[in-house]
Each structure stands twice: as structure tokens, then as C-alpha cells.
Amino acid sequence: MDSGDRVDIYTLAGEKVRTLEPDGLGVARWDGRTALGSDVVGGLYFYVVVRDGKSVGRGKIGLLR
């Protein structure tokens, strides 16, 4: 992944929870926290992979607490 690539995480209501930047291997890890560092509640979240300003992938993440 390039330096401008990112993964955006959203709630089911479409609110952005966090933006993740991939590491040197192209891996983005989410620790279950918001951009402000608060733990999110368990549930279903969506992610969008963005490359060069365009959505190139999306999916769901189930988070158990």
C-alpha cells in the first residue's frame, strides 16, 4: 500500500470511527478504539479500503466485547 492509502472504519449508522494507516507491509490493524482512544462497543462495523482517493474494497468487522 502507498503512503496515501488508508482503511476507514464506520458504524452501521455510517459514522466514521477511525482511519487506519497501513504499516510497511501493507497491514492495517484496529485495536477496537475510536480516533480519540475510547473503546467502541461490541457489534458490527464496516470498513472501506481507500487507494488514491477511491474505494477499492469494503467489508464487515464483527467485534465481540
CORFENZI-V496548 format. One record per backbone hydrogen bond with DSSP energy under -1.0 kcal/mol. CO is the residue of the C=O (numbers start at 1). NH is the residue of the N-H. Records with the same first field share a line. If there is no record, write none. Layout:
CO = NH  NH
This chain:
2 = 5
6 = 50
7 = 20
8 = 48
9 = 17  18
10 = 46
11 = 14
15 = 11
17 = 35
18 = 9
20 = 7
23 = 26
27 = 23
32 = 40
34 = 37
38 = 34
43 = 63
45 = 61
46 = 10
47 = 59
48 = 8
49 = 56  57
50 = 6
51 = 54
54 = 51
57 = 49
59 = 47
61 = 45
63 = 43
